[in-house]
Amino acid sequence: MNLALAILERYLPAFVKKRMLANLFDLTAQAFGSDPPRIKNLSYEEALEAYALFTQKEAERVLEERRSVEAVGSRLYENARVLGQKIRGSLRLRRPEDILRMSKILYKILGIAFEGQVDGQVTIAQCYFSHFYTERVCGLVSFLDAGVAAGLSGGGKLDFYQKITEGRDCCKALLAWKGN
């Protein structure tokens, strides 16, 4: 049993969630080539909304300017992969069950109801960001999801095949574990 995960599942104070959100802000802003907004004096809830608005604006800018969407997506993926890898190492995540538990914790911080199965089936019943994102914005920002999943799982691949932003009732994805 992973004691750190058990603690995080039961107790995750707002200041810890905000610190994790600030890290996500930084890596996301770097990928977009912009500066993150200051969130120091915001509550966790206000910071989460600021992140949604920031990523929405930056993704729309990239898509409108027709800048290299692939390059931005690659940077989002790589920055998130490194974050996931750090979390994997610090919490000694190895078993698929523990990786899925940590994924659920991370998504919960972002207002996302994540459920994952060891066979790789992933369902997101509710997503805070679906109120802010269009289908195209979600597609670009989803490189973060894929990167974190790869880092946490040690090289697995997360592919969404259904999204709320497409008008569906939930998101569905498949997490292919490394070696499968």
C-alpha positions as CSV (number, residue, x, y, z in Angstrom):
1,M,0.0,0.0,0.0
2,N,1.2,3.5,-0.9
3,L,0.8,5.5,2.3
4,A,1.4,8.9,0.5
5,L,-1.4,8.2,-1.9
6,A,-3.7,7.2,1.0
7,I,-3.0,10.5,2.7
8,L,-3.5,12.5,-0.5
9,E,-6.8,10.8,-1.2
10,R,-8.1,11.7,2.3
11,Y,-6.6,15.1,2.9
12,L,-5.5,17.6,0.3
13,P,-5.5,21.1,1.7
14,A,-6.3,24.1,-0.6
15,F,-2.8,25.5,-0.3
16,V,-1.3,22.2,-1.7
17,K,-3.9,22.2,-4.5
18,K,-3.0,25.8,-5.3
19,R,0.7,25.1,-5.3
20,M,0.2,22.2,-7.7
21,L,-2.0,24.5,-9.9
22,A,0.8,27.1,-9.8
23,N,3.2,24.5,-11.1
24,L,0.8,23.6,-13.9
25,F,0.3,27.3,-14.7
26,D,4.1,27.7,-15.1
27,L,4.6,24.7,-17.3
28,T,1.6,25.6,-19.4
29,A,2.6,29.2,-19.8
30,Q,6.1,28.2,-20.8
31,A,4.7,25.9,-23.5
32,F,2.6,28.7,-24.9
33,G,5.5,31.1,-24.7
34,S,3.8,33.5,-22.4
35,D,3.8,34.6,-18.8
36,P,1.4,33.1,-16.3
37,P,-1.0,35.5,-14.5
38,R,-0.2,36.2,-10.9
39,I,-2.3,34.0,-8.6
40,K,-0.7,34.7,-5.3
41,N,-3.6,36.6,-3.8
42,L,-6.3,34.4,-5.3
43,S,-8.1,31.6,-3.6
44,Y,-7.7,28.1,-5.0
45,E,-11.1,28.4,-6.7
46,E,-10.2,31.7,-8.2
47,A,-6.9,30.4,-9.3
48,L,-8.6,27.4,-11.0
49,E,-10.9,29.7,-12.9
50,A,-7.9,31.9,-13.8
51,Y,-6.2,28.8,-15.2
52,A,-9.2,27.9,-17.3
53,L,-9.5,31.4,-18.7
54,F,-5.7,31.6,-19.3
55,T,-5.5,28.3,-21.2
56,Q,-8.6,29.1,-23.1
57,K,-7.2,32.5,-24.2
58,E,-3.7,31.1,-25.1
59,A,-5.0,28.1,-27.0
60,E,-7.4,30.3,-29.0
61,R,-4.6,32.7,-29.8
62,V,-2.4,29.8,-31.1
63,L,-5.3,28.4,-33.1
64,E,-6.3,31.8,-34.5
65,E,-2.7,32.8,-35.4
66,R,-2.2,29.4,-37.0
67,R,1.1,29.2,-35.2
68,S,2.6,25.8,-35.1
69,V,-0.1,24.0,-33.1
70,E,2.0,20.9,-33.2
71,A,5.0,22.6,-31.7
72,V,2.8,24.1,-28.9
73,G,1.2,20.7,-28.4
74,S,4.6,19.0,-28.2
75,R,5.8,21.5,-25.6
76,L,2.6,21.0,-23.5
77,Y,3.0,17.2,-23.7
78,E,6.7,17.3,-22.8
79,N,6.4,19.7,-19.9
80,A,3.5,17.7,-18.5
81,R,5.3,14.4,-19.1
82,V,8.2,15.7,-17.0
83,L,5.8,16.8,-14.2
84,G,4.2,13.3,-14.3
85,Q,7.6,11.7,-14.2
86,K,8.6,13.7,-11.1
87,I,5.4,12.8,-9.3
88,R,5.9,9.1,-10.3
89,G,9.4,9.2,-8.8
90,S,8.6,11.1,-5.7
91,L,5.7,8.9,-4.8
92,R,7.3,5.7,-6.1
93,L,4.3,4.9,-8.3
94,R,4.8,1.5,-10.1
95,R,1.5,-0.4,-10.0
96,P,-1.2,0.5,-12.4
97,E,-3.6,0.8,-9.5
98,D,-1.4,3.5,-7.9
99,I,-1.0,5.4,-11.1
100,L,-4.8,5.5,-11.5
101,R,-5.2,6.6,-7.9
102,M,-2.8,9.5,-8.4
103,S,-4.4,10.4,-11.7
104,K,-7.8,10.6,-9.9
105,I,-6.2,12.9,-7.3
106,L,-4.6,15.2,-9.9
107,Y,-7.8,15.5,-11.9
108,K,-9.8,16.1,-8.8
109,I,-7.6,19.2,-8.1
110,L,-8.7,20.5,-11.5
111,G,-12.4,19.9,-10.9
112,I,-12.5,16.8,-13.1
113,A,-14.2,13.5,-12.2
114,F,-11.7,10.9,-13.4
115,E,-12.3,7.2,-13.2
116,G,-9.8,4.7,-14.6
117,Q,-9.6,1.0,-14.8
118,V,-6.6,-1.2,-14.9
119,D,-7.6,-2.4,-18.4
120,G,-7.0,1.2,-19.5
121,Q,-10.5,2.4,-19.8
122,V,-10.9,6.0,-18.6
123,T,-14.1,7.9,-18.1
124,I,-14.4,11.6,-17.2
125,A,-18.0,12.2,-16.1
126,Q,-17.6,15.9,-15.3
127,C,-15.0,18.4,-16.4
128,Y,-14.7,21.9,-15.0
129,F,-13.0,23.1,-18.2
130,S,-15.8,21.9,-20.5
131,H,-17.6,25.2,-19.6
132,F,-14.7,27.2,-20.9
133,Y,-13.3,25.2,-23.8
134,T,-14.4,24.6,-27.4
135,E,-13.7,21.3,-29.0
136,R,-10.5,22.8,-30.7
137,V,-9.2,24.3,-27.5
138,C,-9.8,21.1,-25.6
139,G,-7.9,19.2,-28.4
140,L,-4.8,21.4,-27.9
141,V,-4.9,21.5,-24.1
142,S,-5.4,17.7,-24.0
143,F,-1.7,17.3,-24.8
144,L,-1.3,18.1,-21.1
145,D,-3.4,15.1,-20.2
146,A,-1.4,12.8,-22.5
147,G,1.9,14.1,-21.1
148,V,1.0,13.7,-17.5
149,A,-0.3,10.2,-18.2
150,A,2.9,9.2,-20.0
151,G,5.0,10.5,-17.1
152,L,3.0,8.9,-14.4
153,S,2.8,5.6,-16.1
154,G,6.4,5.4,-17.2
155,G,5.6,5.7,-20.9
156,G,2.0,4.8,-21.4
157,K,-0.2,6.6,-24.0
158,L,-3.6,8.3,-23.3
159,D,-5.9,8.7,-26.2
160,F,-9.3,10.3,-26.0
161,Y,-11.9,9.0,-28.3
162,Q,-14.9,10.9,-26.9
163,K,-15.1,14.4,-25.3
164,I,-17.7,16.5,-23.5
165,T,-16.6,19.4,-25.6
166,E,-17.8,17.5,-28.7
167,G,-21.3,17.5,-27.2
168,R,-21.0,14.1,-25.5
169,D,-22.2,13.3,-21.9
170,C,-18.7,12.3,-20.8
171,C,-15.1,12.0,-22.0
172,K,-13.7,8.5,-22.7
173,A,-10.1,7.6,-23.3
174,L,-7.9,4.6,-23.4
175,L,-4.7,4.4,-21.5
176,A,-2.3,2.0,-23.1
177,W,0.2,0.9,-20.6
178,K,3.8,0.8,-21.8
179,G,4.5,-2.5,-23.4
180,N,0.9,-3.1,-24.3
